[in-house]
Each structure stands twice: as structure tokens, then as C-alpha cells.
Amino acid sequence: MKKLATFIAFVLFCSIGFAQNGAKIDFKAKNNTIDFGTISKDTDNGIRVFEFTNTGNAPLMIYSVQSTSSCTILSKPSAPIPPNKTGKIEIKYNMAPGPIRKTITVESNAVNFEEGRIPLKIKGDVIEK
């Protein structure tokens, strides 16, 4: 019985070290992906917004937002996002005809993503009328 109690105490003590304290980022878009669908180059401006919430217990800092070619970062938070508050990252795709498959990388202090790097994706298809 003493060994069982010691084992349980050890497991509880070790689990405290694995608890994630700090900023956590949760994006509104499912799987961190915005699907443009099939859109026309003539009727869509290509601007989309990734909305997120800091679900952690510390301020969330967005250090940088990087994109591949054909995608421009229009805005990102410059000030820390307090716990339980929201923010947004606004992007613009250049609307070149054809399939859209792009990744935007967000670097932050979020503890719920490895090294605070979050991949955001956009997908869809741009057609000409």
C-alpha cells in the first residue's frame, strides 16, 4: 500500500511539470485554414482575415508573420494580446488564376504549438470570368 501511495504521489508531481502555462493561441478557422472556394478574379479582392483568441494565462506576442509568394500580410497585431482577448491577421492573395495552396507562418510565444510556430493555410481556386 505504501508503494502505491508513493507511486501516485510521484505521478501527480511529474504531471505538474507537464502543465502548459503561458500564452496559447486558438484560431477561429477550422484546422487553421481559410478556404476561398472557387472565386472569380474580377469580383473578389483576395483579402481574408485569420481571427484568433489567446486562451492561455499570459500575454500572447506575435513576433512575425511570413508568407510565401503571391500572398501579402496586410496587418498583424503589434501589441501583446492579453488572455481571453482576440486578435486578427489580415492577408491578401494576389488572385492569380489557378489553384490556391499557400502557407503563412506565424512566430509567437504560444506554448500550444512547437516553438511557437503556427502554420496557417489558404486554399481555393481562382477563375477568370
GIQUIRA-V52814 format. One record per residue. N is the residue number from 0. RES is the residue in three letters. SS is DSSP state (h for helix, s for strand, l for the rest). Layout:
n:res:ss
N:RES:SS
N:RES:SS
This chain:
n:res:ss
0:MET:l
1:LYS:h
2:LYS:h
3:LEU:h
4:ALA:h
5:THR:h
6:PHE:h
7:ILE:h
8:ALA:h
9:PHE:h
10:VAL:h
11:LEU:h
12:PHE:h
13:CYS:h
14:SER:h
15:ILE:h
16:GLY:h
17:PHE:h
18:ALA:l
19:GLN:l
20:ASN:l
21:GLY:l
22:ALA:l
23:LYS:l
24:ILE:s
25:ASP:s
26:PHE:s
27:LYS:l
28:ALA:l
29:LYS:h
30:ASN:h
31:ASN:h
32:THR:s
33:ILE:s
34:ASP:s
35:PHE:s
36:GLY:s
37:THR:s
38:ILE:s
39:SER:s
40:LYS:l
41:ASP:l
42:THR:l
43:ASP:l
44:ASN:l
45:GLY:l
46:ILE:s
47:ARG:s
48:VAL:s
49:PHE:s
50:GLU:s
51:PHE:s
52:THR:s
53:ASN:s
54:THR:l
55:GLY:l
56:ASN:l
57:ALA:l
58:PRO:l
59:LEU:s
60:MET:l
61:ILE:s
62:TYR:s
63:SER:s
64:VAL:s
65:GLN:s
66:SER:s
67:THR:l
68:SER:l
69:SER:l
70:CYS:s
71:THR:s
72:ILE:s
73:LEU:s
74:SER:s
75:LYS:l
76:PRO:l
77:SER:l
78:ALA:l
79:PRO:l
80:ILE:s
81:PRO:l
82:PRO:l
83:ASN:l
84:LYS:l
85:THR:s
86:GLY:s
87:LYS:s
88:ILE:s
89:GLU:s
90:ILE:s
91:LYS:s
92:TYR:s
93:ASN:l
94:MET:l
95:ALA:l
96:PRO:l
97:GLY:s
98:PRO:s
99:ILE:s
100:ARG:s
101:LYS:s
102:THR:s
103:ILE:s
104:THR:s
105:VAL:s
106:GLU:s
107:SER:s
108:ASN:l
109:ALA:l
110:VAL:l
111:ASN:l
112:PHE:l
113:GLU:h
114:GLU:h
115:GLY:h
116:ARG:s
117:ILE:s
118:PRO:s
119:LEU:s
120:LYS:s
121:ILE:s
122:LYS:s
123:GLY:s
124:ASP:s
125:VAL:s
126:ILE:s
127:GLU:l
128:LYS:l
